[in-house]
Amino acid sequence: MPALNYVSNDSQNVSVTYTDMPPGTDAVFVNQVSGAKTPSPSGALSKGGSGSAQIPTFACASAAVYFINDVVDVERDRRHPVKRNRPIASGALPERHAVVLAVLATAVAVGAGLVIREPLVVLTVVAYLCESFLYSFRLKHVPFVEMVLVASGFLLRVLGGAAATHVPPSGWFLVV
């Protein structure tokens, strides 16, 4: 079982370490922790507010996007020397099962946003899902648009964390 250690010495310093994690999962964990923690320097996440509930919201949304993206790219991935070992490309996870998992993860993501009872969290997760699915099906092959969509996905995660914790991110944070 992979180990994930989340250490927060104070409300502004976050350290995430992981060992023996399968390829591709490390980015998901780090993205979700950073998306929930970064806009809350006041400690809203560590106080058990909605910020901690936001983590599974975007984790499930990201998982849904990864499943769909890998199904869309399955034939290309099967010809790639490294990507052919991914669960869908290798056949370890049938495409049909991946689509079902994506639908379930999408439902959990939106449902978790509804449980938080913060309309802006629901709006950001739905916007994230829509733009990410558009990316997977069409727009990843359009130069510059692809780059803007990937960057805005990270921005939407931050805005979702800010909405969940009721701590607005600074203008500088959004620019960087």
Order of alpha helices (4+ residues) and beta strands (2+ residues): beta-beta-alpha-alpha-alpha-alpha-alpha-alpha-alpha-alpha
